[in-house]
C-alpha cells in the first residue's frame, strides 16, 4: 500500500491556516466546545467517504486530503484560535 503524502500535507496546511482564523465572538453567545469538534470530525469523515479517493489514489477509501484539512482546522483552532476579547478604550 502506497500512502501519498502530498494531499495530506497540503490539506493539513490549508486546514491549519483556516483553523487559526476561526475566532469566537463573545457577544454572539456561541461556544466552540468538544461536542462541536466531535460532530465536525464525524461529518468530515462521512463527506470524505462520499467523496472517495482522488483518481489513481487507492490507498484509503476516503478523501485523505479532506480528512487532513479537517484535522488541520481542529489543530489550528486549538493552538492559535484564541477567544477575542473586546478592547477597552480609555476616555
HUNOR-V449232 format. One record per residue. N is the residue number from 1. OMEGA is omega in radians with two decimals (999 if undefined). NEAR is the number of other ideal C-beta (glycine too) atoms within 12 Angstrom. D_LAST is the distance of its C-alpha to the last C-alpha in whole Angstrom. Layout:
# HUNOR-V449232
n = {N/N}
omega = {OMEGA/OMEGA}
near = {NEAR/NEAR}
d_last = {D_LAST/D_LAST}
This chain:
# HUNOR-V449232
n = {1/2/3/4/5/6/7/8/9/10/11/12/13/14/15/16/17/18/19/20/21/22/23/24/25/26/27/28/29/30/31/32/33/34/35/36/37/38/39/40/41/42/43/44/45/46/47/48/49/50/51/52/53/54/55/56/57/58/59/60/61/62/63/64/65/66/67/68/69/70/71/72/73/74/75/76/77/78/79/80/81/82/83/84/85/86/87/88/89/90/91}
omega = {3.13/3.09/-3.14/-3.02/-3.08/3.13/3.13/-3.11/-3.13/3.10/-3.14/-3.14/3.12/3.09/3.13/3.13/3.11/-3.14/3.11/-3.11/3.14/3.12/3.12/3.10/-3.08/-3.13/-3.10/-3.14/3.11/3.14/-3.14/-3.07/-3.01/3.12/3.09/3.10/-3.12/3.12/3.12/-3.13/3.11/3.13/3.11/3.10/3.10/3.13/3.12/3.09/-3.14/3.08/-3.12/-3.13/3.05/-3.13/-3.11/3.05/-3.11/-3.13/3.12/3.08/-3.14/2.97/-2.99/3.10/3.12/3.10/3.11/3.10/3.11/3.09/3.10/3.09/-3.14/-3.14/3.12/3.11/-3.12/-3.06/-2.99/-3.12/-3.10/3.11/3.13/3.08/3.13/3.13/3.12/3.10/3.13/3.12/999}
near = {7/12/15/22/15/17/30/27/19/20/32/27/22/23/31/27/21/23/30/21/18/28/20/19/14/14/11/11/8/13/13/26/13/13/11/19/23/15/16/25/24/16/18/29/23/17/19/27/18/14/24/19/23/22/10/10/23/15/21/24/16/27/28/33/32/33/32/32/33/36/30/34/34/30/25/25/29/20/15/19/23/17/17/15/11/9/6/6/5/4/3}
d_last = {66/63/60/58/55/53/52/51/49/47/46/45/43/42/41/39/37/36/35/32/31/31/27/27/24/23/22/26/28/30/32/33/36/39/41/39/41/44/44/43/46/48/48/47/51/52/51/52/56/56/55/58/58/58/61/64/61/63/62/60/60/56/54/53/50/49/49/47/44/44/44/42/39/39/39/36/34/35/34/31/30/27/25/22/19/16/13/10/7/4/0}
